[in-house]
Amino acid sequence: ADYSNSHGGLSSLEQKLGTSLAIISIYKQFGNPDNSDLLQSDLDYSKKNNKTLLIAWEPWDPSLGMRQQVDYVRQIIDGKQNKYIDRFARQIRAYGRPVIIR
């Protein structure tokens, strides 16, 4: 999905619906280095347009499906993901708008 609106998908959808979306839902995964962080440049559209982010924050690598090689939940419990969690929290704070994590 183009939540950065770089291709105009969100603004086009809002125009077609005749309303502004209040919440933008995105997915982030612990085990996917290409999709584990909140890049502020990707959030510019949402921030400028006062959107609330709904983040599905998933402790797994979706490319591995049911063949996960890392137990991220165990790593969270053991404190092995603290640096990543702290970095992600700073990225949320930098967004500066409401965020819902599920």
Phi and psi restraints in degrees (range 20) as a CNS / XPLOR table:
assign (resid 1 and name C) (resid 2 and name N)
       (resid 2 and name CA) (resid 2 and name C) 1.0 -102.0 20.0 2
assign (resid 2 and name N) (resid 2 and name CA)
       (resid 2 and name C) (resid 3 and name N) 1.0 66.9 20.0 2
assign (resid 2 and name C) (resid 3 and name N)
       (resid 3 and name CA) (resid 3 and name C) 1.0 -71.5 20.0 2
assign (resid 3 and name N) (resid 3 and name CA)
       (resid 3 and name C) (resid 4 and name N) 1.0 -11.0 20.0 2
assign (resid 3 and name C) (resid 4 and name N)
       (resid 4 and name CA) (resid 4 and name C) 1.0 -79.8 20.0 2
assign (resid 4 and name N) (resid 4 and name CA)
       (resid 4 and name C) (resid 5 and name N) 1.0 -12.7 20.0 2
assign (resid 4 and name C) (resid 5 and name N)
       (resid 5 and name CA) (resid 5 and name C) 1.0 63.4 20.0 2
assign (resid 5 and name N) (resid 5 and name CA)
       (resid 5 and name C) (resid 6 and name N) 1.0 23.3 20.0 2
assign (resid 5 and name C) (resid 6 and name N)
       (resid 6 and name CA) (resid 6 and name C) 1.0 -65.6 20.0 2
assign (resid 6 and name N) (resid 6 and name CA)
       (resid 6 and name C) (resid 7 and name N) 1.0 -23.0 20.0 2
assign (resid 6 and name C) (resid 7 and name N)
       (resid 7 and name CA) (resid 7 and name C) 1.0 -108.7 20.0 2
assign (resid 7 and name N) (resid 7 and name CA)
       (resid 7 and name C) (resid 8 and name N) 1.0 6.8 20.0 2
assign (resid 7 and name C) (resid 8 and name N)
       (resid 8 and name CA) (resid 8 and name C) 1.0 79.7 20.0 2
assign (resid 8 and name N) (resid 8 and name CA)
       (resid 8 and name C) (resid 9 and name N) 1.0 10.8 20.0 2
assign (resid 8 and name C) (resid 9 and name N)
       (resid 9 and name CA) (resid 9 and name C) 1.0 -62.0 20.0 2
assign (resid 9 and name N) (resid 9 and name CA)
       (resid 9 and name C) (resid 10 and name N) 1.0 -45.3 20.0 2
assign (resid 9 and name C) (resid 10 and name N)
       (resid 10 and name CA) (resid 10 and name C) 1.0 -67.6 20.0 2
assign (resid 10 and name N) (resid 10 and name CA)
       (resid 10 and name C) (resid 11 and name N) 1.0 -47.8 20.0 2
assign (resid 10 and name C) (resid 11 and name N)
       (resid 11 and name CA) (resid 11 and name C) 1.0 -65.0 20.0 2
assign (resid 11 and name N) (resid 11 and name CA)
       (resid 11 and name C) (resid 12 and name N) 1.0 -35.1 20.0 2
assign (resid 11 and name C) (resid 12 and name N)
       (resid 12 and name CA) (resid 12 and name C) 1.0 -65.6 20.0 2
assign (resid 12 and name N) (resid 12 and name CA)
       (resid 12 and name C) (resid 13 and name N) 1.0 -43.8 20.0 2
assign (resid 12 and name C) (resid 13 and name N)
       (resid 13 and name CA) (resid 13 and name C) 1.0 -61.8 20.0 2
assign (resid 13 and name N) (resid 13 and name CA)
       (resid 13 and name C) (resid 14 and name N) 1.0 -45.8 20.0 2
assign (resid 13 and name C) (resid 14 and name N)
       (resid 14 and name CA) (resid 14 and name C) 1.0 -60.4 20.0 2
assign (resid 14 and name N) (resid 14 and name CA)
       (resid 14 and name C) (resid 15 and name N) 1.0 -40.0 20.0 2
assign (resid 14 and name C) (resid 15 and name N)
       (resid 15 and name CA) (resid 15 and name C) 1.0 -64.7 20.0 2
assign (resid 15 and name N) (resid 15 and name CA)
       (resid 15 and name C) (resid 16 and name N) 1.0 -44.3 20.0 2
assign (resid 15 and name C) (resid 16 and name N)
       (resid 16 and name CA) (resid 16 and name C) 1.0 -64.5 20.0 2
assign (resid 16 and name N) (resid 16 and name CA)
       (resid 16 and name C) (resid 17 and name N) 1.0 -38.0 20.0 2
assign (resid 16 and name C) (resid 17 and name N)
       (resid 17 and name CA) (resid 17 and name C) 1.0 -76.8 20.0 2
assign (resid 17 and name N) (resid 17 and name CA)
       (resid 17 and name C) (resid 18 and name N) 1.0 -20.7 20.0 2
assign (resid 17 and name C) (resid 18 and name N)
       (resid 18 and name CA) (resid 18 and name C) 1.0 73.4 20.0 2
assign (resid 18 and name N) (resid 18 and name CA)
       (resid 18 and name C) (resid 19 and name N) 1.0 24.9 20.0 2
assign (resid 18 and name C) (resid 19 and name N)
       (resid 19 and name CA) (resid 19 and name C) 1.0 -152.9 20.0 2
assign (resid 19 and name N) (resid 19 and name CA)
       (resid 19 and name C) (resid 20 and name N) 1.0 160.7 20.0 2
assign (resid 19 and name C) (resid 20 and name N)
       (resid 20 and name CA) (resid 20 and name C) 1.0 -94.6 20.0 2
assign (resid 20 and name N) (resid 20 and name CA)
       (resid 20 and name C) (resid 21 and name N) 1.0 132.6 20.0 2
assign (resid 20 and name C) (resid 21 and name N)
       (resid 21 and name CA) (resid 21 and name C) 1.0 -73.2 20.0 2
assign (resid 21 and name N) (resid 21 and name CA)
       (resid 21 and name C) (resid 22 and name N) 1.0 130.9 20.0 2
assign (resid 21 and name C) (resid 22 and name N)
       (resid 22 and name CA) (resid 22 and name C) 1.0 -85.7 20.0 2
assign (resid 22 and name N) (resid 22 and name CA)
       (resid 22 and name C) (resid 23 and name N) 1.0 -28.8 20.0 2
assign (resid 22 and name C) (resid 23 and name N)
       (resid 23 and name CA) (resid 23 and name C) 1.0 -126.6 20.0 2
assign (resid 23 and name N) (resid 23 and name CA)
       (resid 23 and name C) (resid 24 and name N) 1.0 134.9 20.0 2
assign (resid 23 and name C) (resid 24 and name N)
       (resid 24 and name CA) (resid 24 and name C) 1.0 -114.5 20.0 2
assign (resid 24 and name N) (resid 24 and name CA)
       (resid 24 and name C) (resid 25 and name N) 1.0 121.9 20.0 2
assign (resid 24 and name C) (resid 25 and name N)
       (resid 25 and name CA) (resid 25 and name C) 1.0 -97.4 20.0 2
assign (resid 25 and name N) (resid 25 and name CA)
       (resid 25 and name C) (resid 26 and name N) 1.0 129.6 20.0 2
assign (resid 25 and name C) (resid 26 and name N)
       (resid 26 and name CA) (resid 26 and name C) 1.0 -133.9 20.0 2
assign (resid 26 and name N) (resid 26 and name CA)
       (resid 26 and name C) (resid 27 and name N) 1.0 161.7 20.0 2
assign (resid 26 and name C) (resid 27 and name N)
       (resid 27 and name CA) (resid 27 and name C) 1.0 -116.0 20.0 2
assign (resid 27 and name N) (resid 27 and name CA)
       (resid 27 and name C) (resid 28 and name N) 1.0 137.6 20.0 2
assign (resid 27 and name C) (resid 28 and name N)
       (resid 28 and name CA) (resid 28 and name C) 1.0 -134.6 20.0 2
assign (resid 28 and name N) (resid 28 and name CA)
       (resid 28 and name C) (resid 29 and name N) 1.0 137.9 20.0 2
assign (resid 28 and name C) (resid 29 and name N)
       (resid 29 and name CA) (resid 29 and name C) 1.0 -124.0 20.0 2
assign (resid 29 and name N) (resid 29 and name CA)
       (resid 29 and name C) (resid 30 and name N) 1.0 133.7 20.0 2
assign (resid 29 and name C) (resid 30 and name N)
       (resid 30 and name CA) (resid 30 and name C) 1.0 -54.8 20.0 2
assign (resid 30 and name N) (resid 30 and name CA)
       (resid 30 and name C) (resid 31 and name N) 1.0 -45.4 20.0 2
assign (resid 30 and name C) (resid 31 and name N)
       (resid 31 and name CA) (resid 31 and name C) 1.0 -89.7 20.0 2
assign (resid 31 and name N) (resid 31 and name CA)
       (resid 31 and name C) (resid 32 and name N) 1.0 6.6 20.0 2
assign (resid 31 and name C) (resid 32 and name N)
       (resid 32 and name CA) (resid 32 and name C) 1.0 -112.9 20.0 2
assign (resid 32 and name N) (resid 32 and name CA)
       (resid 32 and name C) (resid 33 and name N) 1.0 101.1 20.0 2
assign (resid 32 and name C) (resid 33 and name N)
       (resid 33 and name CA) (resid 33 and name C) 1.0 -60.4 20.0 2
assign (resid 33 and name N) (resid 33 and name CA)
       (resid 33 and name C) (resid 34 and name N) 1.0 -21.4 20.0 2
assign (resid 33 and name C) (resid 34 and name N)
       (resid 34 and name CA) (resid 34 and name C) 1.0 -84.6 20.0 2
assign (resid 34 and name N) (resid 34 and name CA)
       (resid 34 and name C) (resid 35 and name N) 1.0 -8.7 20.0 2
assign (resid 34 and name C) (resid 35 and name N)
       (resid 35 and name CA) (resid 35 and name C) 1.0 -146.7 20.0 2
assign (resid 35 and name N) (resid 35 and name CA)
       (resid 35 and name C) (resid 36 and name N) 1.0 38.3 20.0 2
assign (resid 35 and name C) (resid 36 and name N)
       (resid 36 and name CA) (resid 36 and name C) 1.0 -104.3 20.0 2
assign (resid 36 and name N) (resid 36 and name CA)
       (resid 36 and name C) (resid 37 and name N) 1.0 -19.6 20.0 2
assign (resid 36 and name C) (resid 37 and name N)
       (resid 37 and name CA) (resid 37 and name C) 1.0 -110.6 20.0 2
assign (resid 37 and name N) (resid 37 and name CA)
       (resid 37 and name C) (resid 38 and name N) 1.0 158.5 20.0 2
assign (resid 37 and name C) (resid 38 and name N)
       (resid 38 and name CA) (resid 38 and name C) 1.0 -93.8 20.0 2
assign (resid 38 and name N) (resid 38 and name CA)
       (resid 38 and name C) (resid 39 and name N) 1.0 105.1 20.0 2
assign (resid 38 and name C) (resid 39 and name N)
       (resid 39 and name CA) (resid 39 and name C) 1.0 -84.2 20.0 2
assign (resid 39 and name N) (resid 39 and name CA)
       (resid 39 and name C) (resid 40 and name N) 1.0 121.1 20.0 2
assign (resid 39 and name C) (resid 40 and name N)
       (resid 40 and name CA) (resid 40 and name C) 1.0 -59.0 20.0 2
assign (resid 40 and name N) (resid 40 and name CA)
       (resid 40 and name C) (resid 41 and name N) 1.0 -33.9 20.0 2
assign (resid 40 and name C) (resid 41 and name N)
       (resid 41 and name CA) (resid 41 and name C) 1.0 -63.1 20.0 2
assign (resid 41 and name N) (resid 41 and name CA)
       (resid 41 and name C) (resid 42 and name N) 1.0 -32.3 20.0 2
assign (resid 41 and name C) (resid 42 and name N)
       (resid 42 and name CA) (resid 42 and name C) 1.0 -73.4 20.0 2
assign (resid 42 and name N) (resid 42 and name CA)
       (resid 42 and name C) (resid 43 and name N) 1.0 -19.6 20.0 2
assign (resid 42 and name C) (resid 43 and name N)
       (resid 43 and name CA) (resid 43 and name C) 1.0 -98.7 20.0 2
assign (resid 43 and name N) (resid 43 and name CA)
       (resid 43 and name C) (resid 44 and name N) 1.0 -2.0 20.0 2
assign (resid 43 and name C) (resid 44 and name N)
       (resid 44 and name CA) (resid 44 and name C) 1.0 -54.6 20.0 2
assign (resid 44 and name N) (resid 44 and name CA)
       (resid 44 and name C) (resid 45 and name N) 1.0 -46.3 20.0 2
assign (resid 44 and name C) (resid 45 and name N)
       (resid 45 and name CA) (resid 45 and name C) 1.0 -60.6 20.0 2
assign (resid 45 and name N) (resid 45 and name CA)
       (resid 45 and name C) (resid 46 and name N) 1.0 -48.0 20.0 2
assign (resid 45 and name C) (resid 46 and name N)
       (resid 46 and name CA) (resid 46 and name C) 1.0 -62.2 20.0 2
assign (resid 46 and name N) (resid 46 and name CA)
       (resid 46 and name C) (resid 47 and name N) 1.0 -42.1 20.0 2
assign (resid 46 and name C) (resid 47 and name N)
       (resid 47 and name CA) (resid 47 and name C) 1.0 -67.1 20.0 2
assign (resid 47 and name N) (resid 47 and name CA)
       (resid 47 and name C) (resid 48 and name N) 1.0 -47.1 20.0 2
assign (resid 47 and name C) (resid 48 and name N)
       (resid 48 and name CA) (resid 48 and name C) 1.0 -64.3 20.0 2
assign (resid 48 and name N) (resid 48 and name CA)
       (resid 48 and name C) (resid 49 and name N) 1.0 -25.4 20.0 2
assign (resid 48 and name C) (resid 49 and name N)
       (resid 49 and name CA) (resid 49 and name C) 1.0 -107.0 20.0 2
assign (resid 49 and name N) (resid 49 and name CA)
       (resid 49 and name C) (resid 50 and name N) 1.0 18.8 20.0 2
assign (resid 49 and name C) (resid 50 and name N)
       (resid 50 and name CA) (resid 50 and name C) 1.0 55.8 20.0 2
assign (resid 50 and name N) (resid 50 and name CA)
       (resid 50 and name C) (resid 51 and name N) 1.0 43.3 20.0 2
assign (resid 50 and name C) (resid 51 and name N)
       (resid 51 and name CA) (resid 51 and name C) 1.0 -87.8 20.0 2
assign (resid 51 and name N) (resid 51 and name CA)
       (resid 51 and name C) (resid 52 and name N) 1.0 145.5 20.0 2
assign (resid 51 and name C) (resid 52 and name N)
       (resid 52 and name CA) (resid 52 and name C) 1.0 -87.6 20.0 2
assign (resid 52 and name N) (resid 52 and name CA)
       (resid 52 and name C) (resid 53 and name N) 1.0 133.7 20.0 2
assign (resid 52 and name C) (resid 53 and name N)
       (resid 53 and name CA) (resid 53 and name C) 1.0 -89.9 20.0 2
assign (resid 53 and name N) (resid 53 and name CA)
       (resid 53 and name C) (resid 54 and name N) 1.0 135.2 20.0 2
assign (resid 53 and name C) (resid 54 and name N)
       (resid 54 and name CA) (resid 54 and name C) 1.0 -112.0 20.0 2
assign (resid 54 and name N) (resid 54 and name CA)
       (resid 54 and name C) (resid 55 and name N) 1.0 110.2 20.0 2
assign (resid 54 and name C) (resid 55 and name N)
       (resid 55 and name CA) (resid 55 and name C) 1.0 -107.3 20.0 2
assign (resid 55 and name N) (resid 55 and name CA)
       (resid 55 and name C) (resid 56 and name N) 1.0 119.4 20.0 2
assign (resid 55 and name C) (resid 56 and name N)
       (resid 56 and name CA) (resid 56 and name C) 1.0 -86.3 20.0 2
assign (resid 56 and name N) (resid 56 and name CA)
       (resid 56 and name C) (resid 57 and name N) 1.0 104.1 20.0 2
assign (resid 56 and name C) (resid 57 and name N)
       (resid 57 and name CA) (resid 57 and name C) 1.0 -101.3 20.0 2
assign (resid 57 and name N) (resid 57 and name CA)
       (resid 57 and name C) (resid 58 and name N) 1.0 103.5 20.0 2
assign (resid 57 and name C) (resid 58 and name N)
       (resid 58 and name CA) (resid 58 and name C) 1.0 -107.7 20.0 2
assign (resid 58 and name N) (resid 58 and name CA)
       (resid 58 and name C) (resid 59 and name N) 1.0 123.7 20.0 2
assign (resid 58 and name C) (resid 59 and name N)
       (resid 59 and name CA) (resid 59 and name C) 1.0 -83.7 20.0 2
assign (resid 59 and name N) (resid 59 and name CA)
       (resid 59 and name C) (resid 60 and name N) 1.0 67.6 20.0 2
assign (resid 59 and name C) (resid 60 and name N)
       (resid 60 and name CA) (resid 60 and name C) 1.0 -165.6 20.0 2
assign (resid 60 and name N) (resid 60 and name CA)
       (resid 60 and name C) (resid 61 and name N) 1.0 172.5 20.0 2
assign (resid 60 and name C) (resid 61 and name N)
       (resid 61 and name CA) (resid 61 and name C) 1.0 -108.4 20.0 2
assign (resid 61 and name N) (resid 61 and name CA)
       (resid 61 and name C) (resid 62 and name N) 1.0 106.2 20.0 2
assign (resid 61 and name C) (resid 62 and name N)
       (resid 62 and name CA) (resid 62 and name C) 1.0 -62.3 20.0 2
assign (resid 62 and name N) (resid 62 and name CA)
       (resid 62 and name C) (resid 63 and name N) 1.0 -23.6 20.0 2
assign (resid 62 and name C) (resid 63 and name N)
       (resid 63 and name CA) (resid 63 and name C) 1.0 -68.5 20.0 2
assign (resid 63 and name N) (resid 63 and name CA)
       (resid 63 and name C) (resid 64 and name N) 1.0 -18.6 20.0 2
assign (resid 63 and name C) (resid 64 and name N)
       (resid 64 and name CA) (resid 64 and name C) 1.0 -95.7 20.0 2
assign (resid 64 and name N) (resid 64 and name CA)
       (resid 64 and name C) (resid 65 and name N) 1.0 -7.2 20.0 2
assign (resid 64 and name C) (resid 65 and name N)
       (resid 65 and name CA) (resid 65 and name C) 1.0 53.5 20.0 2
assign (resid 65 and name N) (resid 65 and name CA)
       (resid 65 and name C) (resid 66 and name N) 1.0 -130.4 20.0 2
assign (resid 65 and name C) (resid 66 and name N)
       (resid 66 and name CA) (resid 66 and name C) 1.0 -81.5 20.0 2
assign (resid 66 and name N) (resid 66 and name CA)
       (resid 66 and name C) (resid 67 and name N) 1.0 3.8 20.0 2
assign (resid 66 and name C) (resid 67 and name N)
       (resid 67 and name CA) (resid 67 and name C) 1.0 -104.3 20.0 2
assign (resid 67 and name N) (resid 67 and name CA)
       (resid 67 and name C) (resid 68 and name N) 1.0 43.5 20.0 2
assign (resid 67 and name C) (resid 68 and name N)
       (resid 68 and name CA) (resid 68 and name C) 1.0 -60.2 20.0 2
assign (resid 68 and name N) (resid 68 and name CA)
       (resid 68 and name C) (resid 69 and name N) 1.0 137.2 20.0 2
assign (resid 68 and name C) (resid 69 and name N)
       (resid 69 and name CA) (resid 69 and name C) 1.0 -99.4 20.0 2
assign (resid 69 and name N) (resid 69 and name CA)
       (resid 69 and name C) (resid 70 and name N) 1.0 -14.7 20.0 2
assign (resid 69 and name C) (resid 70 and name N)
       (resid 70 and name CA) (resid 70 and name C) 1.0 -125.5 20.0 2
assign (resid 70 and name N) (resid 70 and name CA)
       (resid 70 and name C) (resid 71 and name N) 1.0 133.6 20.0 2
assign (resid 70 and name C) (resid 71 and name N)
       (resid 71 and name CA) (resid 71 and name C) 1.0 -92.5 20.0 2
assign (resid 71 and name N) (resid 71 and name CA)
       (resid 71 and name C) (resid 72 and name N) 1.0 89.4 20.0 2
assign (resid 71 and name C) (resid 72 and name N)
       (resid 72 and name CA) (resid 72 and name C) 1.0 -65.0 20.0 2
assign (resid 72 and name N) (resid 72 and name CA)
       (resid 72 and name C) (resid 73 and name N) 1.0 -33.0 20.0 2
assign (resid 72 and name C) (resid 73 and name N)
       (resid 73 and name CA) (resid 73 and name C) 1.0 -63.0 20.0 2
assign (resid 73 and name N) (resid 73 and name CA)
       (resid 73 and name C) (resid 74 and name N) 1.0 -43.6 20.0 2
assign (resid 73 and name C) (resid 74 and name N)
       (resid 74 and name CA) (resid 74 and name C) 1.0 -63.6 20.0 2
assign (resid 74 and name N) (resid 74 and name CA)
       (resid 74 and name C) (resid 75 and name N) 1.0 -40.8 20.0 2
assign (resid 74 and name C) (resid 75 and name N)
       (resid 75 and name CA) (resid 75 and name C) 1.0 -64.2 20.0 2
assign (resid 75 and name N) (resid 75 and name CA)
       (resid 75 and name C) (resid 76 and name N) 1.0 -36.6 20.0 2
assign (resid 75 and name C) (resid 76 and name N)
       (resid 76 and name CA) (resid 76 and name C) 1.0 -63.3 20.0 2
assign (resid 76 and name N) (resid 76 and name CA)
       (resid 76 and name C) (resid 77 and name N) 1.0 -48.1 20.0 2
assign (resid 76 and name C) (resid 77 and name N)
       (resid 77 and name CA) (resid 77 and name C) 1.0 -59.5 20.0 2
assign (resid 77 and name N) (resid 77 and name CA)
       (resid 77 and name C) (resid 78 and name N) 1.0 -40.6 20.0 2
assign (resid 77 and name C) (resid 78 and name N)
       (resid 78 and name CA) (resid 78 and name C) 1.0 -80.6 20.0 2
assign (resid 78 and name N) (resid 78 and name CA)
       (resid 78 and name C) (resid 79 and name N) 1.0 -1.4 20.0 2
assign (resid 78 and name C) (resid 79 and name N)
       (resid 79 and name CA) (resid 79 and name C) 1.0 82.1 20.0 2
assign (resid 79 and name N) (resid 79 and name CA)
       (resid 79 and name C) (resid 80 and name N) 1.0 7.9 20.0 2
assign (resid 79 and name C) (resid 80 and name N)
       (resid 80 and name CA) (resid 80 and name C) 1.0 -78.7 20.0 2
assign (resid 80 and name N) (resid 80 and name CA)
       (resid 80 and name C) (resid 81 and name N) 1.0 -8.7 20.0 2
assign (resid 80 and name C) (resid 81 and name N)
       (resid 81 and name CA) (resid 81 and name C) 1.0 -109.6 20.0 2
assign (resid 81 and name N) (resid 81 and name CA)
       (resid 81 and name C) (resid 82 and name N) 1.0 10.5 20.0 2
assign (resid 81 and name C) (resid 82 and name N)
       (resid 82 and name CA) (resid 82 and name C) 1.0 -58.4 20.0 2
assign (resid 82 and name N) (resid 82 and name CA)
       (resid 82 and name C) (resid 83 and name N) 1.0 -41.6 20.0 2
assign (resid 82 and name C) (resid 83 and name N)
       (resid 83 and name CA) (resid 83 and name C) 1.0 -62.5 20.0 2
assign (resid 83 and name N) (resid 83 and name CA)
       (resid 83 and name C) (resid 84 and name N) 1.0 -44.7 20.0 2
assign (resid 83 and name C) (resid 84 and name N)
       (resid 84 and name CA) (resid 84 and name C) 1.0 -63.9 20.0 2
assign (resid 84 and name N) (resid 84 and name CA)
       (resid 84 and name C) (resid 85 and name N) 1.0 -46.0 20.0 2
assign (resid 84 and name C) (resid 85 and name N)
       (resid 85 and name CA) (resid 85 and name C) 1.0 -61.0 20.0 2
assign (resid 85 and name N) (resid 85 and name CA)
       (resid 85 and name C) (resid 86 and name N) 1.0 -43.0 20.0 2
assign (resid 85 and name C) (resid 86 and name N)
       (resid 86 and name CA) (resid 86 and name C) 1.0 -62.7 20.0 2
assign (resid 86 and name N) (resid 86 and name CA)
       (resid 86 and name C) (resid 87 and name N) 1.0 -42.9 20.0 2
assign (resid 86 and name C) (resid 87 and name N)
       (resid 87 and name CA) (resid 87 and name C) 1.0 -63.2 20.0 2
assign (resid 87 and name N) (resid 87 and name CA)
       (resid 87 and name C) (resid 88 and name N) 1.0 -42.6 20.0 2
assign (resid 87 and name C) (resid 88 and name N)
       (resid 88 and name CA) (resid 88 and name C) 1.0 -64.2 20.0 2
assign (resid 88 and name N) (resid 88 and name CA)
       (resid 88 and name C) (resid 89 and name N) 1.0 -40.5 20.0 2
assign (resid 88 and name C) (resid 89 and name N)
       (resid 89 and name CA) (resid 89 and name C) 1.0 -61.5 20.0 2
assign (resid 89 and name N) (resid 89 and name CA)
       (resid 89 and name C) (resid 90 and name N) 1.0 -41.5 20.0 2
assign (resid 89 and name C) (resid 90 and name N)
       (resid 90 and name CA) (resid 90 and name C) 1.0 -64.0 20.0 2
assign (resid 90 and name N) (resid 90 and name CA)
       (resid 90 and name C) (resid 91 and name N) 1.0 -37.0 20.0 2
assign (resid 90 and name C) (resid 91 and name N)
       (resid 91 and name CA) (resid 91 and name C) 1.0 -66.5 20.0 2
assign (resid 91 and name N) (resid 91 and name CA)
       (resid 91 and name C) (resid 92 and name N) 1.0 -38.3 20.0 2
assign (resid 91 and name C) (resid 92 and name N)
       (resid 92 and name CA) (resid 92 and name C) 1.0 -64.8 20.0 2
assign (resid 92 and name N) (resid 92 and name CA)
       (resid 92 and name C) (resid 93 and name N) 1.0 -45.1 20.0 2
assign (resid 92 and name C) (resid 93 and name N)
       (resid 93 and name CA) (resid 93 and name C) 1.0 -60.0 20.0 2
assign (resid 93 and name N) (resid 93 and name CA)
       (resid 93 and name C) (resid 94 and name N) 1.0 -39.7 20.0 2
assign (resid 93 and name C) (resid 94 and name N)
       (resid 94 and name CA) (resid 94 and name C) 1.0 -65.7 20.0 2
assign (resid 94 and name N) (resid 94 and name CA)
       (resid 94 and name C) (resid 95 and name N) 1.0 -27.0 20.0 2
assign (resid 94 and name C) (resid 95 and name N)
       (resid 95 and name CA) (resid 95 and name C) 1.0 -61.6 20.0 2
assign (resid 95 and name N) (resid 95 and name CA)
       (resid 95 and name C) (resid 96 and name N) 1.0 -40.6 20.0 2
assign (resid 95 and name C) (resid 96 and name N)
       (resid 96 and name CA) (resid 96 and name C) 1.0 74.8 20.0 2
assign (resid 96 and name N) (resid 96 and name CA)
       (resid 96 and name C) (resid 97 and name N) 1.0 11.3 20.0 2
assign (resid 96 and name C) (resid 97 and name N)
       (resid 97 and name CA) (resid 97 and name C) 1.0 -127.3 20.0 2
assign (resid 97 and name N) (resid 97 and name CA)
       (resid 97 and name C) (resid 98 and name N) 1.0 168.7 20.0 2
assign (resid 97 and name C) (resid 98 and name N)
       (resid 98 and name CA) (resid 98 and name C) 1.0 -59.2 20.0 2
assign (resid 98 and name N) (resid 98 and name CA)
       (resid 98 and name C) (resid 99 and name N) 1.0 141.1 20.0 2
assign (resid 98 and name C) (resid 99 and name N)
       (resid 99 and name CA) (resid 99 and name C) 1.0 -135.9 20.0 2
assign (resid 99 and name N) (resid 99 and name CA)
       (resid 99 and name C) (resid 100 and name N) 1.0 135.1 20.0 2
assign (resid 99 and name C) (resid 100 and name N)
       (resid 100 and name CA) (resid 100 and name C) 1.0 -113.0 20.0 2
assign (resid 100 and name N) (resid 100 and name CA)
       (resid 100 and name C) (resid 101 and name N) 1.0 128.5 20.0 2
assign (resid 100 and name C) (resid 101 and name N)
       (resid 101 and name CA) (resid 101 and name C) 1.0 -111.6 20.0 2
assign (resid 101 and name N) (resid 101 and name CA)
       (resid 101 and name C) (resid 102 and name N) 1.0 132.3 20.0 2
